[in-house]
Amino acid sequence: MIRWIFFVLAALSLVRAGVAQTPRSWPATYPWWKSNNLRTIQFNLPATEAATLRADSVVADLKRHYANTLIINIGGIMAFYPTRLDFHYRNPYLRSETVMKEIIDQCHQAGIRVIVRFDFSRVHESIFKAHPDWCYLSPKGERVYNTDMVVVSINAPYVQQKAFDIIAEVLDTFPIDGVFLNMPGYQVNNPYEGVYHGIDQNEHDKKRFAEYSQGLVLPTKEDKNDPLFQKYLAFKKFTVEEWTKRLHHLIKSKSEKIALCTYLDEYVDIIRHESQTNSLPYWPYTASDNVNNAIHTFPAHTISNASIQQISFQSRFNAIEPDEIRIRLYENIANGSGLDISMMGDMQDYEDERNYPVIKEVYGFHKRHEKYYGRYTSVSKIALIAPGSWPSGLPMQEYRGIQLMLKEAHLPFDIIEDAQIQKRAADLKRYSLIILPDIISLPAGSISVLKQLSQQGTHLLATNRSLSDQPDALRELFGVETINTESEGSGYYLTPVHQPMFRRLAGQKMIMWKFNLGQYGWTKDTRLQLPILAKGRPGPPEIIGGHDSTGYYALGLHTYGKTVNALLPINLGRLYYLHGYQEHKHLLLDLMDHLDPNLSKTIETNAPGRVEVILQEYTENTPAALTRKKTDGLILHLINLTGFSGNTYFPPIPVQQLSFKIKSAFAPSRITQLDHSKAIPFSYDQGMIRFTLPELQAYAGIVIAR
């Protein structure tokens, strides 16, 4: 009996020791946002809702939907609290002077963080009338109004001085967890009406630009070829970063535990991005695109990609389809962001509540399996260079088209912004292939990085007008002698005949073309593929033909250092993005196989192209694993996009018997599907894991544990 009691006491002692050695909470010095488990809901409150806002209903709604972070209006355009500052317009509908404090206090009692929203892009017209020099002035001498709100100038006293007084008042009044800055930077567009107004000509902007540029005059037109405008772009970057630095210093002087969240990357803790439905064709990978880009471009930051619920700025109260929301949210967590929804108003008496069940579903799923999200290491050997963090125009179409090809082929890839190549030089060394989709120019430091990588064995693949503004780099890296970058290609053909690398194009002798088709001259040591055939004779069937060789080629393969670089001076991505003809995707995939056959070996599956496949190495996102060096295994995310028809989102179609062959350096101990109790049978042989998933509904998280 005594021996049994001793054994029990010893066991209890070991349990206590184990508990002591396995922390259950994050260290006090660890910034709360670094745990990267955000389940955020943002209430973008119209002024009138201040009259009905109640702390108890706000907290109840957040808890019901498993949110752990709230973003809510507090100041800037108008104060949602009893401000004492005469230049801070107070919300005239504010019902209670204590409601904001009650919301923050009750959220904290429920374990919910509160980030308060500021927007200093506009002031009420009463403030404008008292201080007209605080506001934007167009080159035509016009102001920009949104009803009774007037757009401000970033270099005028309101933004440069008064905004800091407003933020300081809030920091001194409320125990907040974070500051979210909406619409930072220069306001030359009115996004609510889709109108561009021109470079701000406010006297404060003129004076500061003259000081920055040593006497130059502020430009009035945007012209990328004008050195003065290039100086202005540098000025904008400098002034925005300097302002953000001051804001960061103010916040941290109050408390290191307060996070700064905005859309910028310098001096912020949480980089916020947005998935919106505001252009055609619809882009079902918007959340994957945003998070993949931000998380690999700025790996030291926490990323929060907001799914904007509204259809457009003109249709604020009509939400997008529930099935689109579901895709965005699952893409967020699959790529390494938390969850984030932005909606108009609070959740009471909402104008479009169809998405509430989806929010509850995905947020609840994330809460149940939180430890498998937020700490990922990429397995990709492909880096896709993005034309900025908010791509637009023709470069965006080329970039998205290349993404679409890779997604449908289930090829893992990481996205890195073009402006950050030099800063990410060390990370880029691990990629076997870097793709430049219509990246027209790069800084000299970035070109140097690409040269070093290529000499050491990383392939470069560029499309359309890439590096056309830098002919010396184009010649050295890709073997281009002369260029005509702009040539309308409608009616021309590419021919893969007698070119064995294009195995997916078997049976096709002529590949149709439209959009840009560059006419390049190549150096003698560049191997040429895909002869370009002339458009020939248009007309009735009886007279067509005459598609003779033009003497130009659509692909050049150039040996550089230890590798081969490929240039396709054609709008390949844009053509696929807008039209989706399979031969254009096959052309790219065959070329990639030629450059490095191992790129397609990471994941092999029979999953349809509309099943998004994202593979990550994971480390458990728990306090106990905070200092763990070795990852805990692989996690395979499957997002079912089969309900996306191109312009409509329907419920996904269940897909059966998905087989997978995954490259792995370890033999798994167990494979499980989150939210399912039974293990998935598998085999492991020669570094490859094989298993079959019986059925995929909307989403599956497959944990492949060491």
TIMARKOL-292780 format. One line per field, with one value per residue (C-alpha): residue number from 1; residue in three letters; x, y, z. Coordinates in steps of 0.5 Angstrom, whole numbers. Layout:
num (NUM	...)
residuo (ALA	...)
X (X	...)
Y (Y	...)
Z (Z	...)
***
This chain:
num (1	2	3	4	5	6	7	8	9	10	11	12	13	14	15	16	17	18	19	20	21	22	23	24	25	26	27	28	29	30	31	32	33	34	35	36	37	38	39	40	41	42	43	44	45	46	47	48	49	50	51	52	53	54	55	56	57	58	59	60	61	62	63	64	65	66	67	68	69	70	71	72	73	74	75	76	77	78	79	80	81	82	83	84	85	86	87	88	89	90	91	92	93	94	95	96	97	98	99	100	101	102	103	104	105	106	107	108	109	110	111	112	113	114	115	116	117	118	119	120	121	122	123	124	125	126	127	128	129	130	131	132	133	134	135	136	137	138	139	140	141	142	143	144	145	146	147	148	149	150	151	152	153	154	155	156	157	158	159	160	161	162	163	164	165	166	167	168	169	170	171	172	173	174	175	176	177	178	179	180	181	182	183	184	185	186	187	188	189	190	191	192	193	194	195	196	197	198	199	200	201	202	203	204	205	206	207	208	209	210	211	212	213	214	215	216	217	218	219	220	221	222	223	224	225	226	227	228	229	230	231	232	233	234	235	236	237	238	239	240	241	242	243	244	245	246	247	248	249	250	251	252	253	254	255	256	257	258	259	260	261	262	263	264	265	266	267	268	269	270	271	272	273	274	275	276	277	278	279	280	281	282	283	284	285	286	287	288	289	290	291	292	293	294	295	296	297	298	299	300	301	302	303	304	305	306	307	308	309	310	311	312	313	314	315	316	317	318	319	320	321	322	323	324	325	326	327	328	329	330	331	332	333	334	335	336	337	338	339	340	341	342	343	344	345	346	347	348	349	350	351	352	353	354	355	356	357	358	359	360	361	362	363	364	365	366	367	368	369	370	371	372	373	374	375	376	377	378	379	380	381	382	383	384	385	386	387	388	389	390	391	392	393	394	395	396	397	398	399	400	401	402	403	404	405	406	407	408	409	410	411	412	413	414	415	416	417	418	419	420	421	422	423	424	425	426	427	428	429	430	431	432	433	434	435	436	437	438	439	440	441	442	443	444	445	446	447	448	449	450	451	452	453	454	455	456	457	458	459	460	461	462	463	464	465	466	467	468	469	470	471	472	473	474	475	476	477	478	479	480	481	482	483	484	485	486	487	488	489	490	491	492	493	494	495	496	497	498	499	500	501	502	503	504	505	506	507	508	509	510	511	512	513	514	515	516	517	518	519	520	521	522	523	524	525	526	527	528	529	530	531	532	533	534	535	536	537	538	539	540	541	542	543	544	545	546	547	548	549	550	551	552	553	554	555	556	557	558	559	560	561	562	563	564	565	566	567	568	569	570	571	572	573	574	575	576	577	578	579	580	581	582	583	584	585	586	587	588	589	590	591	592	593	594	595	596	597	598	599	600	601	602	603	604	605	606	607	608	609	610	611	612	613	614	615	616	617	618	619	620	621	622	623	624	625	626	627	628	629	630	631	632	633	634	635	636	637	638	639	640	641	642	643	644	645	646	647	648	649	650	651	652	653	654	655	656	657	658	659	660	661	662	663	664	665	666	667	668	669	670	671	672	673	674	675	676	677	678	679	680	681	682	683	684	685	686	687	688	689	690	691	692	693	694	695	696	697	698	699	700	701	702	703	704	705	706)
residuo (MET	ILE	ARG	TRP	ILE	PHE	PHE	VAL	LEU	ALA	ALA	LEU	SER	LEU	VAL	ARG	ALA	GLY	VAL	ALA	GLN	THR	PRO	ARG	SER	TRP	PRO	ALA	THR	TYR	PRO	TRP	TRP	LYS	SER	ASN	ASN	LEU	ARG	THR	ILE	GLN	PHE	ASN	LEU	PRO	ALA	THR	GLU	ALA	ALA	THR	LEU	ARG	ALA	ASP	SER	VAL	VAL	ALA	ASP	LEU	LYS	ARG	HIS	TYR	ALA	ASN	THR	LEU	ILE	ILE	ASN	ILE	GLY	GLY	ILE	MET	ALA	PHE	TYR	PRO	THR	ARG	LEU	ASP	PHE	HIS	TYR	ARG	ASN	PRO	TYR	LEU	ARG	SER	GLU	THR	VAL	MET	LYS	GLU	ILE	ILE	ASP	GLN	CYS	HIS	GLN	ALA	GLY	ILE	ARG	VAL	ILE	VAL	ARG	PHE	ASP	PHE	SER	ARG	VAL	HIS	GLU	SER	ILE	PHE	LYS	ALA	HIS	PRO	ASP	TRP	CYS	TYR	LEU	SER	PRO	LYS	GLY	GLU	ARG	VAL	TYR	ASN	THR	ASP	MET	VAL	VAL	VAL	SER	ILE	ASN	ALA	PRO	TYR	VAL	GLN	GLN	LYS	ALA	PHE	ASP	ILE	ILE	ALA	GLU	VAL	LEU	ASP	THR	PHE	PRO	ILE	ASP	GLY	VAL	PHE	LEU	ASN	MET	PRO	GLY	TYR	GLN	VAL	ASN	ASN	PRO	TYR	GLU	GLY	VAL	TYR	HIS	GLY	ILE	ASP	GLN	ASN	GLU	HIS	ASP	LYS	LYS	ARG	PHE	ALA	GLU	TYR	SER	GLN	GLY	LEU	VAL	LEU	PRO	THR	LYS	GLU	ASP	LYS	ASN	ASP	PRO	LEU	PHE	GLN	LYS	TYR	LEU	ALA	PHE	LYS	LYS	PHE	THR	VAL	GLU	GLU	TRP	THR	LYS	ARG	LEU	HIS	HIS	LEU	ILE	LYS	SER	LYS	SER	GLU	LYS	ILE	ALA	LEU	CYS	THR	TYR	LEU	ASP	GLU	TYR	VAL	ASP	ILE	ILE	ARG	HIS	GLU	SER	GLN	THR	ASN	SER	LEU	PRO	TYR	TRP	PRO	TYR	THR	ALA	SER	ASP	ASN	VAL	ASN	ASN	ALA	ILE	HIS	THR	PHE	PRO	ALA	HIS	THR	ILE	SER	ASN	ALA	SER	ILE	GLN	GLN	ILE	SER	PHE	GLN	SER	ARG	PHE	ASN	ALA	ILE	GLU	PRO	ASP	GLU	ILE	ARG	ILE	ARG	LEU	TYR	GLU	ASN	ILE	ALA	ASN	GLY	SER	GLY	LEU	ASP	ILE	SER	MET	MET	GLY	ASP	MET	GLN	ASP	TYR	GLU	ASP	GLU	ARG	ASN	TYR	PRO	VAL	ILE	LYS	GLU	VAL	TYR	GLY	PHE	HIS	LYS	ARG	HIS	GLU	LYS	TYR	TYR	GLY	ARG	TYR	THR	SER	VAL	SER	LYS	ILE	ALA	LEU	ILE	ALA	PRO	GLY	SER	TRP	PRO	SER	GLY	LEU	PRO	MET	GLN	GLU	TYR	ARG	GLY	ILE	GLN	LEU	MET	LEU	LYS	GLU	ALA	HIS	LEU	PRO	PHE	ASP	ILE	ILE	GLU	ASP	ALA	GLN	ILE	GLN	LYS	ARG	ALA	ALA	ASP	LEU	LYS	ARG	TYR	SER	LEU	ILE	ILE	LEU	PRO	ASP	ILE	ILE	SER	LEU	PRO	ALA	GLY	SER	ILE	SER	VAL	LEU	LYS	GLN	LEU	SER	GLN	GLN	GLY	THR	HIS	LEU	LEU	ALA	THR	ASN	ARG	SER	LEU	SER	ASP	GLN	PRO	ASP	ALA	LEU	ARG	GLU	LEU	PHE	GLY	VAL	GLU	THR	ILE	ASN	THR	GLU	SER	GLU	GLY	SER	GLY	TYR	TYR	LEU	THR	PRO	VAL	HIS	GLN	PRO	MET	PHE	ARG	ARG	LEU	ALA	GLY	GLN	LYS	MET	ILE	MET	TRP	LYS	PHE	ASN	LEU	GLY	GLN	TYR	GLY	TRP	THR	LYS	ASP	THR	ARG	LEU	GLN	LEU	PRO	ILE	LEU	ALA	LYS	GLY	ARG	PRO	GLY	PRO	PRO	GLU	ILE	ILE	GLY	GLY	HIS	ASP	SER	THR	GLY	TYR	TYR	ALA	LEU	GLY	LEU	HIS	THR	TYR	GLY	LYS	THR	VAL	ASN	ALA	LEU	LEU	PRO	ILE	ASN	LEU	GLY	ARG	LEU	TYR	TYR	LEU	HIS	GLY	TYR	GLN	GLU	HIS	LYS	HIS	LEU	LEU	LEU	ASP	LEU	MET	ASP	HIS	LEU	ASP	PRO	ASN	LEU	SER	LYS	THR	ILE	GLU	THR	ASN	ALA	PRO	GLY	ARG	VAL	GLU	VAL	ILE	LEU	GLN	GLU	TYR	THR	GLU	ASN	THR	PRO	ALA	ALA	LEU	THR	ARG	LYS	LYS	THR	ASP	GLY	LEU	ILE	LEU	HIS	LEU	ILE	ASN	LEU	THR	GLY	PHE	SER	GLY	ASN	THR	TYR	PHE	PRO	PRO	ILE	PRO	VAL	GLN	GLN	LEU	SER	PHE	LYS	ILE	LYS	SER	ALA	PHE	ALA	PRO	SER	ARG	ILE	THR	GLN	LEU	ASP	HIS	SER	LYS	ALA	ILE	PRO	PHE	SER	TYR	ASP	GLN	GLY	MET	ILE	ARG	PHE	THR	LEU	PRO	GLU	LEU	GLN	ALA	TYR	ALA	GLY	ILE	VAL	ILE	ALA	ARG)
X (0	6	9	3	2	9	8	2	6	11	7	3	10	12	5	7	14	11	6	11	16	10	8	0	0	5	10	9	14	11	7	0	-1	6	2	-2	-8	-13	-20	-22	-29	-29	-35	-34	-40	-44	-45	-52	-51	-47	-55	-56	-49	-49	-43	-47	-50	-43	-39	-45	-45	-37	-37	-43	-38	-32	-28	-22	-21	-25	-24	-28	-29	-26	-24	-21	-27	-31	-30	-34	-33	-33	-27	-25	-21	-24	-21	-24	-31	-36	-41	-47	-51	-47	-52	-48	-41	-39	-41	-34	-31	-36	-35	-27	-28	-33	-29	-23	-27	-29	-22	-23	-18	-20	-16	-19	-20	-17	-18	-15	-16	-22	-25	-32	-33	-34	-26	-25	-28	-24	-18	-18	-10	-11	-14	-13	-12	-12	-8	-15	-16	-21	-23	-25	-32	-36	-42	-40	-33	-27	-20	-14	-7	-2	3	-1	-2	-8	-5	2	0	-7	-8	-2	-6	-13	-9	-6	-12	-15	-9	-9	-17	-18	-14	-14	-10	-8	-9	-12	-10	-15	-13	-6	-2	-4	-11	-11	-16	-24	-25	-32	-34	-28	-25	-18	-16	-9	-3	-4	-2	-3	2	4	6	9	14	16	17	22	25	26	28	33	28	25	17	12	10	2	2	4	9	13	19	19	25	21	15	20	23	16	15	21	18	11	15	19	14	9	14	17	9	8	15	13	6	9	14	8	4	10	12	5	5	9	3	-1	0	0	-4	-5	-3	4	10	15	14	8	6	0	0	-7	-9	-16	-20	-25	-30	-29	-27	-28	-26	-27	-21	-23	-15	-15	-14	-9	-6	-6	-3	2	5	5	7	13	15	15	16	17	10	4	-1	-9	-12	-19	-25	-29	-36	-39	-40	-37	-37	-43	-47	-44	-50	-50	-46	-42	-44	-43	-39	-34	-33	-32	-26	-23	-23	-20	-15	-13	-11	-8	-3	-1	-6	-11	-19	-21	-28	-30	-37	-41	-44	-45	-48	-55	-61	-56	-58	-55	-54	-53	-46	-47	-47	-40	-37	-39	-37	-30	-28	-31	-26	-20	-22	-22	-16	-12	-5	-5	-5	0	7	8	15	14	16	16	22	18	18	13	15	9	8	7	2	-4	-3	-7	-8	-4	2	-4	-7	0	1	-5	-5	1	-2	-8	-3	1	-6	-9	-3	-2	5	7	10	11	10	15	14	18	21	23	28	34	32	29	36	38	31	31	37	33	28	30	26	24	18	18	11	12	16	18	24	27	32	40	41	35	38	45	41	38	45	48	42	42	50	49	44	37	33	30	23	21	14	12	16	20	26	25	27	34	36	43	40	36	42	46	41	36	41	36	40	34	27	20	16	10	7	-1	-1	-8	-8	-1	1	6	8	11	13	19	20	20	20	13	10	3	2	2	-3	-3	2	-1	-2	-7	-5	-8	-5	2	7	14	19	26	33	37	44	48	48	41	37	30	24	17	17	12	8	5	-3	-4	-10	-16	-23	-27	-25	-23	-18	-15	-8	-1	2	9	15	16	23	21	21	17	22	29	33	40	45	48	53	50	43	39	34	28	24	17	16	9	3	2	-1	-6	-8	-10	-13	-18	-19	-16	-14	-11	-5	-2	-2	1	6	9	8	12	18	18	19	24	28	27	23	23	19	12	14	13	5	2	-5	-11	-15	-19	-16	-21	-19	-14	-8	-3	2	6	11	8	10	5	2	2	6	10	13	15	22	22	27	24	17	12	10	6	-1	-4	-10	-15	-20	-26	-27	-31	-37	-34	-37	-33	-38	-42	-41	-45	-44	-38	-39	-36	-30	-29	-23	-17	-11	-4	3	7	15	17	24	20	16	9	7	0	-4	-11	-16	-18	-25	-25	-23	-21	-13	-12	-9	-2	4	11	17	23	21	14	8	2	-6	-13	-18	-25	-29	-27	-33	-31	-25	-20	-14	-10	-4	2	5	12)
Y (0	5	3	5	11	13	11	16	22	21	21	27	30	28	31	38	38	37	42	47	45	46	53	54	61	66	69	76	79	76	81	78	79	75	69	70	67	73	72	79	82	89	94	100	104	109	115	113	107	110	112	104	101	97	94	87	86	87	82	77	77	77	71	67	68	66	72	74	81	87	93	99	106	111	117	121	123	123	121	116	118	125	128	134	137	142	140	133	133	129	124	128	121	119	116	115	118	111	106	106	104	99	96	95	93	88	85	85	81	76	75	79	84	91	95	102	105	112	115	122	122	127	132	135	141	145	144	145	152	154	151	151	150	143	140	137	142	139	142	145	148	144	141	133	132	126	129	134	131	134	130	133	134	129	135	140	141	137	130	132	135	134	127	125	129	125	119	121	123	116	112	116	115	107	101	99	93	96	102	101	106	107	110	112	116	121	121	123	118	118	111	112	115	112	119	121	128	129	131	135	142	144	150	145	140	145	147	140	138	144	142	135	136	142	147	143	145	140	136	137	130	123	121	115	117	124	125	130	125	120	124	126	118	118	124	120	114	118	122	117	112	118	120	112	112	118	114	108	112	115	108	105	110	109	102	96	92	96	94	98	96	98	97	99	95	100	101	97	90	88	89	89	87	87	82	85	84	90	88	83	77	75	73	67	66	74	72	67	72	77	73	69	76	79	73	72	79	81	75	79	81	79	79	80	79	82	80	86	84	89	88	95	102	104	97	97	94	88	82	78	71	66	61	67	69	61	61	67	65	58	61	66	61	56	61	63	69	69	70	77	80	87	89	95	97	92	85	87	88	87	89	82	77	71	70	69	62	61	66	62	55	58	62	56	51	55	56	48	47	53	50	48	55	61	58	55	54	54	48	51	52	57	64	69	76	81	87	91	89	92	90	93	94	90	87	85	81	78	76	73	69	66	64	61	56	54	54	49	45	44	47	50	57	63	71	76	83	86	92	87	83	86	85	78	76	71	67	67	63	57	57	53	58	65	68	75	76	83	86	92	94	93	97	96	92	87	86	84	79	76	75	72	67	65	64	60	55	59	59	65	65	72	74	79	86	84	88	92	98	95	93	91	86	83	82	79	75	73	74	79	83	88	89	91	90	92	88	87	79	78	73	70	63	60	53	48	43	39	42	35	39	41	34	37	40	34	34	42	45	52	56	62	68	75	81	83	79	82	82	80	79	74	73	68	63	63	57	59	56	57	60	66	65	71	72	71	72	73	72	66	59	59	64	64	61	64	63	64	64	72	70	72	67	67	63	64	60	63	60	64	62	55	55	57	62	63	69	69	76	75	76	69	70	75	71	65	70	73	67	60	56	50	50	57	54	47	51	54	48	44	50	49	42	43	48	43	37	36	42	38	32	36	34	29	29	27	33	37	44	48	44	49	45	49	45	47	45	47	48	47	54	54	57	50	50	57	56	49	49	43	43	38	35	37	40	40	45	43	49	47	52	47	52	58	59	65	70	66	63	56	51	47	40	34	31	24	19	24	21	24	23	28	29	28	28	24	18	20	17	19	22	25	30	36	35	27	22	16	16	16	10	12	9	11	9	13	19	20	19	16	17	18	22	19	26	33	38	45	45	39	40	34	34	29	29	27)
Z (0	2	-5	-9	-5	-7	-14	-14	-11	-16	-22	-19	-18	-26	-28	-24	-27	-34	-33	-31	-37	-42	-42	-43	-45	-49	-45	-42	-47	-53	-57	-58	-65	-66	-64	-71	-69	-71	-72	-74	-75	-77	-76	-81	-77	-81	-76	-75	-72	-66	-64	-63	-61	-55	-52	-50	-57	-60	-55	-56	-63	-63	-59	-63	-69	-65	-66	-62	-65	-66	-71	-70	-71	-66	-70	-75	-80	-74	-66	-64	-57	-53	-56	-52	-59	-63	-69	-68	-71	-66	-69	-68	-67	-61	-56	-50	-48	-45	-50	-53	-46	-45	-51	-50	-43	-44	-50	-46	-41	-46	-48	-55	-57	-59	-65	-66	-73	-75	-82	-83	-91	-90	-85	-84	-88	-82	-80	-88	-87	-81	-84	-92	-92	-89	-95	-102	-108	-115	-121	-123	-116	-114	-108	-107	-103	-101	-99	-93	-92	-95	-97	-94	-96	-92	-92	-88	-81	-80	-82	-80	-73	-71	-73	-67	-62	-64	-63	-57	-54	-55	-53	-46	-46	-47	-46	-53	-56	-63	-68	-75	-80	-86	-92	-91	-96	-101	-103	-111	-113	-110	-110	-107	-114	-118	-120	-121	-119	-120	-116	-110	-111	-104	-101	-96	-101	-106	-100	-97	-104	-105	-99	-101	-108	-106	-110	-115	-117	-115	-122	-124	-129	-127	-133	-131	-136	-133	-128	-124	-123	-121	-116	-113	-113	-108	-104	-103	-101	-96	-93	-92	-88	-84	-82	-80	-77	-72	-71	-69	-64	-61	-60	-57	-53	-49	-49	-53	-53	-58	-65	-71	-77	-84	-91	-91	-89	-86	-78	-77	-74	-77	-85	-87	-94	-97	-102	-106	-112	-116	-123	-128	-129	-122	-119	-114	-111	-109	-101	-103	-108	-102	-97	-101	-103	-97	-92	-97	-98	-91	-87	-80	-80	-78	-84	-84	-90	-90	-94	-96	-95	-100	-107	-109	-106	-109	-106	-99	-96	-101	-99	-104	-104	-98	-102	-104	-97	-95	-101	-98	-91	-92	-97	-91	-86	-92	-94	-87	-85	-79	-81	-82	-85	-86	-86	-86	-79	-73	-74	-71	-76	-82	-89	-91	-86	-91	-89	-82	-82	-86	-82	-76	-80	-81	-75	-71	-75	-74	-67	-66	-70	-68	-67	-74	-77	-77	-77	-84	-88	-95	-99	-106	-111	-115	-114	-118	-118	-117	-120	-113	-107	-111	-118	-123	-131	-136	-131	-126	-132	-134	-127	-125	-131	-129	-122	-125	-129	-123	-119	-124	-125	-117	-117	-110	-111	-107	-109	-107	-109	-115	-110	-105	-109	-106	-99	-100	-104	-98	-99	-106	-106	-104	-111	-117	-121	-121	-126	-128	-131	-135	-130	-134	-130	-123	-119	-120	-114	-116	-122	-119	-114	-120	-124	-118	-117	-124	-124	-118	-121	-121	-127	-129	-134	-136	-140	-145	-144	-138	-137	-143	-140	-138	-145	-142	-137	-142	-146	-141	-138	-143	-150	-153	-158	-160	-158	-161	-155	-157	-163	-164	-165	-167	-172	-172	-169	-166	-168	-163	-169	-169	-162	-157	-151	-152	-151	-148	-155	-159	-164	-165	-171	-170	-163	-164	-161	-160	-155	-155	-159	-158	-164	-161	-164	-161	-160	-163	-157	-155	-157	-161	-160	-162	-169	-170	-176	-180	-180	-187	-191	-187	-191	-193	-192	-200	-199	-192	-191	-192	-185	-187	-182	-180	-178	-170	-165	-158	-154	-153	-148	-146	-142	-136	-131	-129	-131	-137	-137	-141	-144	-148	-150	-151	-147	-145	-138	-140	-146	-141	-135	-140	-145	-141	-147	-145	-150	-147	-140	-143	-147	-140	-136	-142	-141	-134	-134	-139	-135	-128	-129	-121	-120	-122	-117	-110	-111	-116	-116	-120	-117	-122	-123	-119	-113	-110	-107	-102	-98	-92	-87	-80	-73	-68	-66	-59	-53	-52	-59	-59	-59	-63	-69	-72	-76	-74	-81	-87	-88	-94	-95	-100	-102	-107	-112	-117	-115	-119	-126	-128	-126	-121	-114	-113	-107	-109	-112	-108	-111	-109	-109	-109	-110	-108	-108	-104	-104	-96	-93	-87	-86	-83	-76	-78	-83	-81	-83	-79	-76	-77	-72	-77	-79	-87	-89	-93	-96	-96	-101	-103	-101	-103	-99	-102	-100	-102	-99	-100	-101	-101	-99	-99	-95	-92	-88	-88	-83	-84	-78	-77)
***
